Amino acid sequence: MSEHFLDATGLKCPIPVLRARKAMKPLAMGDILEIHATDPSAELDFKNFCETTGHELISFQEQDDVLIMKIRKK
């Protein structure tokens, strides 16, 4: 298992989710993608993304107006 990073700060919906989808494709099962986003709709967008793709949203937090999400590839 390895961790990867995607900086989606400053991007508006749906770009953060589209970039995350692209970043997840080459990852191995069990790998984790950490995403930083500033779009206020990112929390709901990524919850929906995980529900539709089957990936696991393992953590979500806000720090200094940045949403930090970790998704495990399933």
Secondary structure as GFF3:
##gff-version 3
##sequence-region A 1 74
A	DSSP	beta_strand	3	8	.	.	.	ID=ss1
A	DSSP	alpha_helix	15	24	.	.	.	ID=ss2
A	DSSP	beta_strand	32	37	.	.	.	ID=ss3
A	DSSP	alpha_helix	42	53	.	.	.	ID=ss4
A	DSSP	beta_strand	56	63	.	.	.	ID=ss5
A	DSSP	beta_strand	66	72	.	.	.	ID=ss6
###
